[in-house]
């Protein structure tokens, strides 16, 4: 690899398709932090992201050829979620490595990314997906909230005086999610808000209605031990009983294994990982890509790192094997940096 090549550090969706979607790459790099040997690769990716910001702080998708030449850039799927997941990655990188040097050197760039989120916020606290696409998604807002909250905590640890501002903005998003997207009658969240009202809810519809209900838990807005968190998880399973065995050509939605693990539902989490391995990983399914591999690794880490309630005996051994397999896939197959 040539030093200084602008593609250096990029993480492709798949090794055979050099399409870099920063949102997916952020999740992939987050899982790579579970492997200390991959920390330098994560820093290279963090650098790649900042090098490719637009003037407004947002980042598009990038398409390269196999010689690392840029072919084209395309419109991002969102701006709020891309920024939020990147900020969470930067905060987690500092936490995992214990290093503040990279963060201090790149603080202006990180703040530029954070202001993408604050610039997309409406009066109700919620963020629009894109500056020119005025829809407020539950999933994106959960990720934007988490990103600003993580970034505020990072700034506070560094003694930066803007920590309070970003903490307040994160709280405003959380407030918007609660006041505008929570539906008391149905005891679940609207998947999105357009105009004055939340979109209709049909939990028999897997995406986005049912799947989006996992995001407040995944990003720390509802605790698994709370009445709301437990209620949402039960509601999701009631309306989507077959989520652990989604088949190609559908995407596997491996993040639902992490959702189950957070709620102590190890049986379903393990069933999901087993199914993903058999239906997607071993056959090298077209629908298996870097973000799915990331949630595979993160689920295994969640289960292995729980001190009081982690699975025992043969189940634990299987998780250890799954984690090693997922880590290998993440770094060597689906997450190969250019």
Secondary structure as UniProt FT lines:
FT   TURN            3..4
FT   TURN            6..9
FT   TURN            15..16
FT   STRAND          19..20
FT   HELIX           22..32
FT   TURN            33..34
FT   HELIX           36..38
FT   HELIX           39..51
FT   TURN            55..56
FT   STRAND          61..64
FT   TURN            66..67
FT   STRAND          70..74
FT   HELIX           80..97
FT   HELIX           101..105
FT   HELIX           107..120
FT   TURN            123..124
FT   TURN            131..132
FT   STRAND          136..137
FT   HELIX           138..158
FT   TURN            161..162
FT   HELIX           163..176
FT   HELIX           177..181
FT   STRAND          182..183
FT   TURN            184..187
FT   STRAND          188..189
FT   STRAND          192..194
FT   TURN            195..196
FT   STRAND          197..198
FT   TURN            203..204
FT   HELIX           206..210
FT   HELIX           211..214
FT   HELIX           215..218
FT   TURN            219..220
FT   TURN            224..225
FT   HELIX           227..239
FT   TURN            241..242
FT   HELIX           243..245
FT   TURN            248..249
FT   HELIX           255..262
FT   TURN            263..264
FT   HELIX           266..276
FT   HELIX           277..281
FT   TURN            282..284
FT   TURN            286..287
FT   HELIX           290..305
FT   TURN            307..309
FT   HELIX           313..328
FT   HELIX           329..334
//
